[in-house]
Amino acid sequence: MFKFLPLDPKTVFLLYFWGNLFICILIFSYSLSYATLENRKKLRTFGYGKVLLTIGWVFIFLRNIIPDFLSINLANSIILAGCCYETIAIMAMTKTKIHRQRRFQIVLTCIGAVVFNAVTFFGGSINTRVIIMSLAIFAIYLPPTLLYFKVKGNNLFRIFYLFCYVSFEILIFLRAVYSFIDPQKYFFRESNFDSLYNIGLFLLTLIGTVGFLLLVKEKQDLKIQKLLKDKNLFFSIIAHDLKGPLGSSLALSELMAEEIDGYSREEIKEITGMLHESNKNIYKLLENLLDWSKMQTGMMEYNPQEIVLNNLIEENVEINKNAALNKNIDLKFESTEVIKAEVDKGMIDTVLRNLLTNAIKFTDQQGKIIISMQKINHNVEVSITDNGIGIPDSIKEKLFKINEKVIQKGTENEIGNGLGLLLCSEFIKKHQGQIWAESKLGKGSTFKFVLPLKR
């Protein structure tokens, strides 16, 4: 019978070994030279998978030279682990929260490795082991493949990438079916199907990797476009929001410089107080602008550590107590339990400071502000509720958006620019949490944010 494209074992090994080695070099080179910090971790995870696959294939090729435990049990377990790493990286390109999916992939990998090693230990045939490995790899790659079907707004790169992995899944499944129908006595066999299978698998692996890199590049390009757009908005915010307080400071300082001899001590004290308030607004705006720009450009490091949230809230209540007393506002923190969470202390401190400052700003004299905290499932929810002037629906829809201008004066004409809320939103997103506002005009507002707790 004529054999189409027959491949001997040495050719198969060289095909997979050099292919995976080339992919490893490509992945790590791209990671070190081009990728952002955010994507570098995903690329390295993908690269580690390819490294494990390369090591696994080396062990398999050394069959009959090294002990069977290394060339069969360990080799195939390493290959399954490599598949697991690769699929976790694939999922991370689509979703930001993949903790559950990551655990599921690890469980699938462990089940596949345990079943394979058990069959090998009890003397299972080569054909049985081939079928189990094929089905295990099929099962590991199935979740990320199905995940890409659910992704909205698929473009050419994602469709191309999805086609590669759907074809890969079909090929792996056909290998299991073919081995079931036509059992093999040796691991390497020369047949039309095996030759086409090895070539097809190699090409799909190589093309799939290129597709993965294209997805990474596309994601980075989109982020760069967003940063450029935000930068332009940034400049408009700076120009508009700094103009007011800087103009006031300039006018007041000019007044003091030219006519200070004509003012009484009380008038000078009043002018300097206004000058101080104007400079304080400028400083706060610049502080928020700097933090926000650091966050957008990746210059601000995320350093989570386990802290008692109660203590952090109490510290912020103490800091804002004087501002609240100036308006005779009753500021209270209510919590029935001590809650620990792994958070970046500086970021959450900034969130609490901004939300409390806003609550005081938009609450009338003799008002009330209550901070509460509670556990909900595996999350902690922090609420800051005031009985102030509330937020109009037209403004509420624009909160936490940089492309929407939000201007609302406080109860004593305090000036706000909305940047504090943008900063809060960015910091909470960094913690994989959520932040939102609930409000009725004239009846007050409640700002809530949710942070995930360790499981």
CORBELTA-V963217 format. One record per pair of residues at least 12 apart in sequence whose C-alpha atoms are under 6 Angstrom apart, sorted by the first residue. I is the first residue (numbers start at 0). GAP is how many residues later the second one is. Records with the same first field share a line. If there is no record, write none. Layout:
# CORBELTA-V963217
I->GAP ; GAP
This chain:
# CORBELTA-V963217
2->189
3->188
5->184 ; 189
6->188
8->179
16->37
19->34
23->23 ; 26
26->20
41->47
44->40 ; 44
45->40 ; 43
48->33 ; 36 ; 37
51->26 ; 30
52->26 ; 29
55->19 ; 22 ; 23
58->12 ; 16
72->44
76->36
90->53
111->24
126->56 ; 57
130->45
133->38 ; 42
137->31
160->47 ; 50
163->40 ; 44
244->33
248->26
291->131
302->41
303->38 ; 39 ; 40
304->37 ; 38
305->35 ; 36
306->33 ; 34
307->31 ; 32
308->30 ; 31
326->38
327->37 ; 38
328->37 ; 38 ; 39
329->38
330->38
331->38
332->37 ; 38 ; 39
333->38
334->37 ; 38
340->112
346->80
350->73
353->66
360->49
361->26 ; 48 ; 49
362->25
363->24 ; 47
367->18
368->16 ; 17
369->14 ; 15
370->12 ; 13
377->75
378->72 ; 73 ; 74
379->70 ; 71
380->68 ; 69
381->66 ; 67
382->64 ; 65
383->62 ; 63
384->60 ; 61
385->58 ; 59
386->56 ; 57
387->56
388->53 ; 55
389->49 ; 50 ; 51 ; 52 ; 53 ; 54 ; 55
390->48 ; 50
391->49
399->21 ; 22 ; 25
405->12
432->17 ; 18
433->15 ; 16
434->13 ; 14
435->12
